[in-house]
Amino acid sequence: MITLTAGPSKAEIIAEMGAGLAGLWADKKPVLRPWSGRVQDGLFALACNLLVPFSNRISGGGFDYEGARHSLHPNLPGEVCPIHGDGFQRPWQVVDVTGNRAELSLVGGEIGPFRHSASVRYHLTQGSLETRLSVTNTGDLALPFGLGLHPWFPRDEDTRLQFSATGQWPEGPDHLPTSPVPVPFGTTCPWARPEPLPHGWINSGFSGWDGKARIVQGNAAMSLRIACTGLGTALLYSPSDRADFFCFEPVSHPVDAHNLPSQPGLVRLAPGADFIVSMTLN
């Protein structure tokens, strides 16, 4: 466990579990849902996962790019599609830890056609955590890369969410978009003001996100704001109001972008090129 401290703020990182966060606290209140502490609960029991070199699902066993077919296989038991890349599943190396900062790196990333390295820098200050995530194409082919962060936030009856977006990618029973393009909102985003989360299932992508969001909590958790760069899509996941968590995921592209028209949000990386994004929670 790597522990960063800055006044009353504390962050914990586990290099062996995809360099993900085990927890983030401010004034002794959780900002993120803390890790369960049990490795057997799986990687999604962490407080935040890093998504490299793509986020969410890629359907159809692969994708076409620049005249070639590229195959990918499922990487999690029970999943039909490969999901969230391989960075969250691999141990990362600790490069440097100094008080309130940490840098970790991933060497030898490999999933389907993607060959990559990655780096994450965490910088904790009083009441704020900046996460800077980058990926470098170490392969011989130019490919469409993506990045994302997968934070897990506490949820109770007092939780409210606010963000701005222009449209929504409807989800089908296979957890893939049912439309090749996002469905625009008629007037305004339904989350333009702080709103309760749905009572039932939601697992949708939102287009035209401006990279900002606000989460209002009650006494049990810390309210916060999210500010991102390089991440123009937001994914909202909550299984039901019986869950003690929800996910608001800043990502660079919608679900299955590799198989959507024009591959929205993906970044073409030539060999040796990199892509950098950031997320600040404060």
Secondary structure as a PSIPRED ss2 file (coil, helix, strand):
# PSIPRED VFORMAT (PSIPRED V4.0)

   1 M C   1.000  0.000  0.000
   2 I E   0.000  0.000  1.000
   3 T E   0.000  0.000  1.000
   4 L E   0.000  0.000  1.000
   5 T E   0.000  0.000  1.000
   6 A E   0.000  0.000  1.000
   7 G C   1.000  0.000  0.000
   8 P C   1.000  0.000  0.000
   9 S E   0.000  0.000  1.000
  10 K E   0.000  0.000  1.000
  11 A E   0.000  0.000  1.000
  12 E E   0.000  0.000  1.000
  13 I E   0.000  0.000  1.000
  14 I E   0.000  0.000  1.000
  15 A C   1.000  0.000  0.000
  16 E C   1.000  0.000  0.000
  17 M C   1.000  0.000  0.000
  18 G C   1.000  0.000  0.000
  19 A C   1.000  0.000  0.000
  20 G E   0.000  0.000  1.000
  21 L E   0.000  0.000  1.000
  22 A E   0.000  0.000  1.000
  23 G E   0.000  0.000  1.000
  24 L E   0.000  0.000  1.000
  25 W E   0.000  0.000  1.000
  26 A E   0.000  0.000  1.000
  27 D C   1.000  0.000  0.000
  28 K C   1.000  0.000  0.000
  29 K E   0.000  0.000  1.000
  30 P E   0.000  0.000  1.000
  31 V C   1.000  0.000  0.000
  32 L C   1.000  0.000  0.000
  33 R C   1.000  0.000  0.000
  34 P C   1.000  0.000  0.000
  35 W C   1.000  0.000  0.000
  36 S C   1.000  0.000  0.000
  37 G C   1.000  0.000  0.000
  38 R C   1.000  0.000  0.000
  39 V H   0.000  1.000  0.000
  40 Q H   0.000  1.000  0.000
  41 D H   0.000  1.000  0.000
  42 G C   1.000  0.000  0.000
  43 L H   0.000  1.000  0.000
  44 F H   0.000  1.000  0.000
  45 A H   0.000  1.000  0.000
  46 L C   1.000  0.000  0.000
  47 A C   1.000  0.000  0.000
  48 C E   0.000  0.000  1.000
  49 N E   0.000  0.000  1.000
  50 L E   0.000  0.000  1.000
  51 L E   0.000  0.000  1.000
  52 V E   0.000  0.000  1.000
  53 P C   1.000  0.000  0.000
  54 F C   1.000  0.000  0.000
  55 S C   1.000  0.000  0.000
  56 N C   1.000  0.000  0.000
  57 R E   0.000  0.000  1.000
  58 I C   1.000  0.000  0.000
  59 S C   1.000  0.000  0.000
  60 G C   1.000  0.000  0.000
  61 G C   1.000  0.000  0.000
  62 G E   0.000  0.000  1.000
  63 F E   0.000  0.000  1.000
  64 D E   0.000  0.000  1.000
  65 Y E   0.000  0.000  1.000
  66 E C   1.000  0.000  0.000
  67 G C   1.000  0.000  0.000
  68 A E   0.000  0.000  1.000
  69 R E   0.000  0.000  1.000
  70 H E   0.000  0.000  1.000
  71 S E   0.000  0.000  1.000
  72 L C   1.000  0.000  0.000
  73 H C   1.000  0.000  0.000
  74 P C   1.000  0.000  0.000
  75 N C   1.000  0.000  0.000
  76 L C   1.000  0.000  0.000
  77 P C   1.000  0.000  0.000
  78 G C   1.000  0.000  0.000
  79 E C   1.000  0.000  0.000
  80 V C   1.000  0.000  0.000
  81 C C   1.000  0.000  0.000
  82 P C   1.000  0.000  0.000
  83 I E   0.000  0.000  1.000
  84 H C   1.000  0.000  0.000
  85 G E   0.000  0.000  1.000
  86 D C   1.000  0.000  0.000
  87 G H   0.000  1.000  0.000
  88 F H   0.000  1.000  0.000
  89 Q H   0.000  1.000  0.000
  90 R C   1.000  0.000  0.000
  91 P C   1.000  0.000  0.000
  92 W C   1.000  0.000  0.000
  93 Q E   0.000  0.000  1.000
  94 V E   0.000  0.000  1.000
  95 V E   0.000  0.000  1.000
  96 D E   0.000  0.000  1.000
  97 V E   0.000  0.000  1.000
  98 T E   0.000  0.000  1.000
  99 G C   1.000  0.000  0.000
 100 N C   1.000  0.000  0.000
 101 R E   0.000  0.000  1.000
 102 A E   0.000  0.000  1.000
 103 E E   0.000  0.000  1.000
 104 L E   0.000  0.000  1.000
 105 S E   0.000  0.000  1.000
 106 L E   0.000  0.000  1.000
 107 V E   0.000  0.000  1.000
 108 G E   0.000  0.000  1.000
 109 G E   0.000  0.000  1.000
 110 E E   0.000  0.000  1.000
 111 I E   0.000  0.000  1.000
 112 G C   1.000  0.000  0.000
 113 P C   1.000  0.000  0.000
 114 F E   0.000  0.000  1.000
 115 R E   0.000  0.000  1.000
 116 H E   0.000  0.000  1.000
 117 S E   0.000  0.000  1.000
 118 A E   0.000  0.000  1.000
 119 S E   0.000  0.000  1.000
 120 V E   0.000  0.000  1.000
 121 R E   0.000  0.000  1.000
 122 Y E   0.000  0.000  1.000
 123 H E   0.000  0.000  1.000
 124 L E   0.000  0.000  1.000
 125 T E   0.000  0.000  1.000
 126 Q C   1.000  0.000  0.000
 127 G C   1.000  0.000  0.000
 128 S E   0.000  0.000  1.000
 129 L E   0.000  0.000  1.000
 130 E E   0.000  0.000  1.000
 131 T E   0.000  0.000  1.000
 132 R E   0.000  0.000  1.000
 133 L E   0.000  0.000  1.000
 134 S E   0.000  0.000  1.000
 135 V E   0.000  0.000  1.000
 136 T E   0.000  0.000  1.000
 137 N E   0.000  0.000  1.000
 138 T C   1.000  0.000  0.000
 139 G C   1.000  0.000  0.000
 140 D C   1.000  0.000  0.000
 141 L C   1.000  0.000  0.000
 142 A C   1.000  0.000  0.000
 143 L E   0.000  0.000  1.000
 144 P E   0.000  0.000  1.000
 145 F E   0.000  0.000  1.000
 146 G C   1.000  0.000  0.000
 147 L C   1.000  0.000  0.000
 148 G E   0.000  0.000  1.000
 149 L E   0.000  0.000  1.000
 150 H E   0.000  0.000  1.000
 151 P E   0.000  0.000  1.000
 152 W E   0.000  0.000  1.000
 153 F E   0.000  0.000  1.000
 154 P E   0.000  0.000  1.000
 155 R C   1.000  0.000  0.000
 156 D C   1.000  0.000  0.000
 157 E C   1.000  0.000  0.000
 158 D C   1.000  0.000  0.000
 159 T C   1.000  0.000  0.000
 160 R E   0.000  0.000  1.000
 161 L E   0.000  0.000  1.000
 162 Q E   0.000  0.000  1.000
 163 F E   0.000  0.000  1.000
 164 S C   1.000  0.000  0.000
 165 A C   1.000  0.000  0.000
 166 T C   1.000  0.000  0.000
 167 G E   0.000  0.000  1.000
 168 Q E   0.000  0.000  1.000
 169 W E   0.000  0.000  1.000
 170 P C   1.000  0.000  0.000
 171 E E   0.000  0.000  1.000
 172 G C   1.000  0.000  0.000
 173 P C   1.000  0.000  0.000
 174 D C   1.000  0.000  0.000
 175 H C   1.000  0.000  0.000
 176 L C   1.000  0.000  0.000
 177 P E   0.000  0.000  1.000
 178 T C   1.000  0.000  0.000
 179 S C   1.000  0.000  0.000
 180 P C   1.000  0.000  0.000
 181 V C   1.000  0.000  0.000
 182 P C   1.000  0.000  0.000
 183 V E   0.000  0.000  1.000
 184 P E   0.000  0.000  1.000
 185 F C   1.000  0.000  0.000
 186 G C   1.000  0.000  0.000
 187 T C   1.000  0.000  0.000
 188 T C   1.000  0.000  0.000
 189 C C   1.000  0.000  0.000
 190 P C   1.000  0.000  0.000
 191 W C   1.000  0.000  0.000
 192 A C   1.000  0.000  0.000
 193 R C   1.000  0.000  0.000
 194 P C   1.000  0.000  0.000
 195 E E   0.000  0.000  1.000
 196 P C   1.000  0.000  0.000
 197 L C   1.000  0.000  0.000
 198 P C   1.000  0.000  0.000
 199 H C   1.000  0.000  0.000
 200 G C   1.000  0.000  0.000
 201 W C   1.000  0.000  0.000
 202 I E   0.000  0.000  1.000
 203 N E   0.000  0.000  1.000
 204 S E   0.000  0.000  1.000
 205 G E   0.000  0.000  1.000
 206 F E   0.000  0.000  1.000
 207 S E   0.000  0.000  1.000
 208 G C   1.000  0.000  0.000
 209 W C   1.000  0.000  0.000
 210 D C   1.000  0.000  0.000
 211 G C   1.000  0.000  0.000
 212 K E   0.000  0.000  1.000
 213 A E   0.000  0.000  1.000
 214 R E   0.000  0.000  1.000
 215 I E   0.000  0.000  1.000
 216 V E   0.000  0.000  1.000
 217 Q C   1.000  0.000  0.000
 218 G C   1.000  0.000  0.000
 219 N C   1.000  0.000  0.000
 220 A C   1.000  0.000  0.000
 221 A C   1.000  0.000  0.000
 222 M C   1.000  0.000  0.000
 223 S C   1.000  0.000  0.000
 224 L E   0.000  0.000  1.000
 225 R E   0.000  0.000  1.000
 226 I E   0.000  0.000  1.000
 227 A E   0.000  0.000  1.000
 228 C E   0.000  0.000  1.000
 229 T E   0.000  0.000  1.000
 230 G C   1.000  0.000  0.000
 231 L C   1.000  0.000  0.000
 232 G C   1.000  0.000  0.000
 233 T E   0.000  0.000  1.000
 234 A E   0.000  0.000  1.000
 235 L E   0.000  0.000  1.000
 236 L E   0.000  0.000  1.000
 237 Y E   0.000  0.000  1.000
 238 S E   0.000  0.000  1.000
 239 P C   1.000  0.000  0.000
 240 S C   1.000  0.000  0.000
 241 D C   1.000  0.000  0.000
 242 R C   1.000  0.000  0.000
 243 A C   1.000  0.000  0.000
 244 D C   1.000  0.000  0.000
 245 F E   0.000  0.000  1.000
 246 F E   0.000  0.000  1.000
 247 C E   0.000  0.000  1.000
 248 F E   0.000  0.000  1.000
 249 E E   0.000  0.000  1.000
 250 P E   0.000  0.000  1.000
 251 V E   0.000  0.000  1.000
 252 S C   1.000  0.000  0.000
 253 H C   1.000  0.000  0.000
 254 P C   1.000  0.000  0.000
 255 V C   1.000  0.000  0.000
 256 D C   1.000  0.000  0.000
 257 A H   0.000  1.000  0.000
 258 H H   0.000  1.000  0.000
 259 N H   0.000  1.000  0.000
 260 L C   1.000  0.000  0.000
 261 P C   1.000  0.000  0.000
 262 S C   1.000  0.000  0.000
 263 Q C   1.000  0.000  0.000
 264 P C   1.000  0.000  0.000
 265 G C   1.000  0.000  0.000
 266 L C   1.000  0.000  0.000
 267 V E   0.000  0.000  1.000
 268 R E   0.000  0.000  1.000
 269 L E   0.000  0.000  1.000
 270 A C   1.000  0.000  0.000
 271 P C   1.000  0.000  0.000
 272 G C   1.000  0.000  0.000
 273 A C   1.000  0.000  0.000
 274 D E   0.000  0.000  1.000
 275 F E   0.000  0.000  1.000
 276 I E   0.000  0.000  1.000
 277 V E   0.000  0.000  1.000
 278 S E   0.000  0.000  1.000
 279 M E   0.000  0.000  1.000
 280 T E   0.000  0.000  1.000
 281 L E   0.000  0.000  1.000
 282 N C   1.000  0.000  0.000
